[in-house]
């Protein structure tokens, strides 16, 4: 897995409740190159790629519109998310968007958490050796997100998981997203999202 893919998935699941995201697949690409979906550590939930597929029960038009919104959202912060590639509305990517990240797995093929230590490449061509690499451009800084965007995320969670979130969502909207209290709240959001998607 990569930290970049994990933090981006958690953000998308919080911002777009019910979104379907595919993460891992132990295979090469159709063309025979390394699939970033096979770039995952044993026992981890994420790889180094996300496939965004709309919501369960959504019709084609609704899901295409949602994927457009997701891609537009991520393109605003492409460098900050350490996004390497977005494939959307190109051959083999009309029904879903593929997103993968820097660093990118370059060895071995179909790593899939196997015993061989993986090699990752950065955008400048340098290599790193780590089973779970950090995002090339550092972890996403929540304070750069427009306040309206993470306020919508909070509202969605309070509405979608009343069993886990009670009280006044406006209180959380006033906090600095880099504060320790926000970090605890965000951890609870991630847990709620994970339970929702099981």
C-alpha positions in Angstrom: 0.0 0.0 0.0 1.0 3.6 -0.1 0.1 6.3 2.5 -1.0 8.6 -0.4 -3.7 6.2 -1.6 -4.9 5.5 2.0 -5.3 9.1 3.0 -7.0 10.0 -0.4 -9.4 7.0 0.0 -10.3 8.1 3.5 -11.0 11.6 2.3 -13.1 10.5 -0.6 -15.2 8.2 1.6 -15.8 11.0 4.1 -16.6 13.6 1.4 -18.7 11.5 -0.9 -20.7 9.1 1.4 -21.5 5.7 -0.2 -18.9 6.1 -2.9 -17.6 2.7 -4.2 -13.8 2.5 -4.4 -11.8 -0.5 -5.6 -8.3 -0.7 -4.2 -6.4 -4.1 -4.5 -6.0 -6.6 -7.3 -3.2 -9.0 -7.6 -2.5 -8.7 -11.4 -0.6 -6.8 -14.0 -2.3 -4.3 -16.3 -4.0 -5.6 -19.5 -0.9 -4.4 -21.4 1.4 -6.4 -19.1 3.0 -3.6 -17.1 2.9 -3.3 -13.3 -0.5 -2.5 -11.9 -0.5 -0.1 -9.0 -3.4 -2.1 -7.7 -0.9 -4.9 -6.9 1.2 -2.5 -4.9 0.1 -3.5 -1.4 1.6 -4.9 1.8 0.3 -8.2 3.2 -2.7 -7.5 5.5 -3.2 -3.9 4.3 -6.5 -2.6 3.0 -5.1 -0.3 0.3 -2.8 -0.6 -2.7 -1.2 2.4 -4.6 -4.3 2.9 -6.8 -8.0 3.7 -6.4 -10.8 3.0 -8.9 -13.8 5.3 -8.3 -17.1 3.7 -9.4 -20.0 5.9 -8.2 -22.5 4.7 -5.6 -24.4 1.5 -5.2 -27.8 1.8 -6.9 -26.8 4.9 -8.9 -27.7 4.9 -12.5 -25.1 5.5 -15.2 -25.7 9.3 -15.5 -25.7 9.8 -11.7 -22.5 7.8 -11.3 -20.7 9.6 -14.2 -21.7 13.0 -12.7 -20.4 11.9 -9.3 -17.1 10.6 -10.8 -16.7 14.0 -12.6 -17.1 15.7 -9.2 -14.5 13.5 -7.6 -12.0 14.0 -10.4 -12.6 17.7 -10.4 -12.1 17.8 -6.6 -8.9 15.9 -6.7 -7.5 17.9 -9.6 -7.6 21.0 -7.4 -5.0 19.4 -5.1 -3.3 17.0 -7.5 0.3 17.8 -6.3 -0.7 17.9 -2.6 -2.3 14.4 -2.9 0.9 13.2 -4.7 -1.3 12.0 -7.6 0.7 10.5 -10.5 -2.1 9.6 -12.9 -5.9 10.1 -13.3 -7.5 8.0 -16.1 -11.1 9.1 -16.7 -13.2 8.9 -19.9 -10.4 7.3 -21.9 -10.4 3.7 -23.2 -11.1 1.2 -20.5 -12.0 4.1 -18.1 -15.5 5.3 -19.1 -17.3 3.6 -16.2 -14.8 4.4 -13.5 -11.8 6.7 -12.8 -8.4 5.3 -12.0 -6.1 7.3 -9.7 -2.6 6.3 -8.6 0.1 8.0 -6.7 3.8 9.0 -6.3 5.9 7.2 -5.5 4.9 4.5 -8.0 5.8 0.8 -7.8 8.4 -0.3 -10.3 9.5 -3.7 -8.9 8.4 -6.4 -8.7 5.4 -7.3 -10.9 2.4 -8.3 -8.9 4.1 -7.6 -5.6 0.8 -8.2 -3.7 2.6 -8.1 -0.3 5.0 -10.9 -1.2 8.4 -11.4 0.5 10.4 -9.4 -2.1 11.0 -5.8 -0.9 9.5 -3.4 -3.4 11.1 -0.6 -5.3 9.2 2.7 -5.9 10.1 5.6 -8.2 9.6 9.3 -7.5 8.6 11.8 -10.2 12.2 13.0 -10.4 13.4 9.4 -11.2 14.9 8.7 -7.8 14.0 5.4 -6.2 12.9 4.6 -2.6 12.8 1.2 -0.9 10.0 0.9 1.6 7.2 -1.5 2.1 4.8 1.3 2.9 6.1 4.5 1.3 5.1 8.0 2.3 3.5 10.4 -0.3 6.1 12.0 -2.5 4.9 15.5 -1.6 4.2 14.7 2.1 1.0 13.9 3.8 -2.1 15.9 2.8 -2.4 19.1 4.9 -6.1 19.4 5.8 -5.7 23.1 6.6 -5.3 23.9 2.8 -8.8 22.5 2.1 -11.5 25.1 1.7 -13.4 25.3 4.9 -16.7 24.7 3.0 -15.4 21.4 1.7 -14.6 19.9 5.1 -17.7 21.4 6.6 -19.7 19.4 4.0 -17.8 16.3 5.0 -18.7 16.8 8.7 -22.4 17.3 7.8 -22.4 14.2 5.7 -21.0 12.1 8.6 -23.4 13.4 11.2 -26.3 12.7 8.9 -25.1 9.4 7.6 -23.9 7.9 11.0 -26.2 9.2 13.7 -25.3 6.1 15.8 -21.7 7.3 16.0 -21.9 11.1 15.7 -24.2 13.0 18.1 -24.2 16.6 19.2 -23.5 19.7 17.2 -21.5 19.3 14.0 -21.0 23.1 14.0 -18.6 22.7 17.0 -16.2 20.6 14.8 -16.4 23.1 12.0 -14.8 25.7 14.2 -11.7 23.7 15.0 -8.3 23.9 13.3 -8.1 20.7 11.2 -4.5 20.3 12.3 -5.3 20.3 16.0 -5.0 17.2 18.2 -8.8 17.3 18.9 -9.5 17.3 15.2 -7.1 14.4 14.7 -9.1 12.4 17.2 -12.4 13.4 15.5 -10.9 12.5 12.1 -9.9 9.1 13.4 -13.5 8.6 14.5 -14.7 9.6 11.0 -12.3 7.1 9.4 -13.7 4.3 11.7 -17.3 5.3 10.8 -16.5 5.2 7.1 -14.8 1.8 7.5 -17.8 0.4 9.3 -20.2 1.9 6.7 -18.2 0.3 3.8 -17.9 -3.2 5.3 
